[in-house]
Amino acid sequence: MSLQEPRWLWLLGLIPLLLWFWRWRAPLQEREVASLFLWKKLSRHLSDAGHRRRLPLSAYFWCAFFAALALALSQPKRITSDEPRVLLLLENSARMQAQLSNGATRFSKLQEKVADFLASLPSCSVTLEVLPDAQPLEDSPAKIASHVKAIAPDSRPCNLRRELYARVSAMRRFDLIVIGSDREIAMPDVAGEANLQKILVGAPSNNVGWVGLTRTDAGYAAIVKNFSQQRQTRKFEIWSGGVAVSQRSLDLAPGEAREILVAETQFPEGTTPELRLVPQDELALDDRLFLDELPQEMRVRIPADLPEAFLRAFAAIGQLRAIEAQGATPLPGEAELYLRDRPQGDSSPALVFHAQGEVFVPQVLRANPENALGRHLDFAGVELAQAWRVTSTMEQPIAWAREEQGKDWPILWSEGEDLHIAFDVAKSDWPKHPSFPVFWAAWVQQIREQRSHGRNLLHSESSDTNGIASDMSDRSVGWSVFSAGKAQPRESFSDLALALACLFFILAGFLEWRGR
Amino acid sequence: MSQLFDSQFLRRLERIRRHALQGRANRGGDRPSSEAGEGVEFQDFRGYAPGDDLRDVDWNAFARLGKLFRKRYRKEEGEGLAIVLDLSSSMGLGEPAKERQARLLAGGLGALALAWGSRVHLFLAGRALQRASFEGKNSVGDFFDTIEQASCQGGKESLMQAAEAIESLPKTTEIFVISDCQFSEGPDALLAILARWRIRGHPVELLQIAAQEERDPFSQNDAVSRWQLRDVETGESLLCEGGKEAVQLYAAAWEEFLQGLSGFSRRHGIGFEAVGCEESFDEPLLRVLQRESA
């Protein structure tokens, strides 16, 4: 039996005070007697017997109440097994099949890291769950390692955060929870008493984004925000006319947003200033990080004349989990939007629509005056299909479109040179999410860059050097405890102690009430 | 009429006297006294004086000599009675107080003895030992007054002093000790004195007076489990705590105390009677008289 919060044991100190209180409260009657002869004998016997006095029954219940309360607050736990228990949650979604620069996939890198981790474990019981749908498998670390090695790639999507939340209650019985993924930001906190270890494979979180350029009196400004929980020093380049003209370095505290002046008004006329985050060896621009933060699906209603193009635009950036397209053609009824390699072996992705049991593989769409996207100045000349580098050889659903009749809100429209998109916040509050402005500005920025430079800013290649087994600072204690081989499986008795405390409280109160 | 020895007391006493008269009369004295008195053995003649009892006039001598002579008889010493009455402070405890019962018993015993022609030696053991002797029916009133007026105070020291005073009495003097036997060091000292008297030849009776609160001190207030006890004679204090356990232990201790007195008395030929304060005085008195008659 161990106590998680032993500091509450100070409540036990109240028990002697209670006894003293009852002793003080008990009436003391003075009495004259003929002789103390008999009483002295009596007192001696009482003292020998250890029965100095009789306390009322309620006193015992009060004492028991405080003892049980102290026990409940101390959170007693009983060690139920000599072997600690480890839960290994691995993500094997399609995104894990993305290749690193050395040709290996993220998942193969994860397999390698997990094998190292399992080899380092002392004797324990490991439960393996491979998301999205694997059944739990419990075995020794060595056997689990062989299972992990044999896991085949899976092409299905996985909402890691949701899956983990669904397992939170089950996680409570484990001493150590290990989550393997390429998305740290998708990993939720688990039960407070559990030790959490994250194995991250792939590009670490960039988590720095910027709100697109805005023209001010002073020139062009941008808001840069650090979404990570760590301080970052990042470099930004200011481009103009396809040439980097200056460089800025920013030291951003966690969550800090700062407006920076990108260019002054005397910027050469006819050129558009641009702000680029300089890729670092260990950090690549990865705007998908923001997407992973989406708490809910984004729903956009688009006018009938823009369905396909807009769908592709969003799908290309991978922002949407769902799009309700009104009058979306050529997507009658429900449709799924996939991103996959082009059949010709081209590295450029293609958008694939599944609708009514048929697969549509649209051609690469280039914005032009003939299509809806191209009619808007901002999208002119954008080749959407090249906006996204393929990350999987398998089909990966990234968006769904469903026809919804009877509602024709034109929440996306253009006025002049401006593109207006309204979001139905009644159905989703994602536009209120802190990352939304960054996402939105980045999206526009990327489209603009596409247009002006003909290059894909979303190009993001993970480096295998970034395959790390990170140890979150606030979890390091738990990890070291586990590494020391201490057995930690526990069964909590707090609830039982609390129930007993309530029972004693009621009994004591009843006796007090009846005594009056 | 005194408050203590009132008409009701006297009526009860008369009933006891009649009840015990036969046995007592048959018993008589053991040996003649050197003093003339109202005995049955003739001693001599004395000239008649006004006021003498006419029943004592020797009418035969008057017929022969023409003068009135009163016959005198030898008084029997076996009728002498010593009453040692404990009037220490502890006798003032109880409801009714133990001293009241003790005074009634002493008064009853003494009055009966005086009525039967015995001399009564009264030892009042209060703050100091008081001694008084009474003889004759006419002294009953004085006897009652003496008992009633004695104050109840002091310790048991004067009771111990009575031991020496008793030494001067004839061996046939019957000794009644009326006390609660509550000594701070236990009743052993008193019992030793009683045994000494008994060895000397005195018939001894011990009447132990106890109040209800002494027999069962816990019956009146169950809620009280802490007692600050004070010895009324020595002033010594003692804190006693206990609940049910204390009740049981005290009951056992009291029983042991009584058994000790009773057993000792039985072994030494001492009459023992445990008397409660709440009893009517005539009941224990009758028991004592009946035991003596037997």
Interface residues (C-beta under 8 A of the other chain):
Chain A: A26 P27 L28 Q29 E30 R31 E32 V33 A34 S35 L36 F37 L38 W39 K40 K41 L42 S43 H45 L46 A49 H51 R52 R53 R54
Chain B: S90 M91 L93 K98 D180 Q182 F183 S184 E185 G186 E214 P217 N221 A223 V224 S225 R226 W227 Q228 L229 R230 D231 V232 E233 T234 E236 L238 L239 C240 E241 G242 G243 K244 E245 A246 L249 Y250 A253 W254 F257
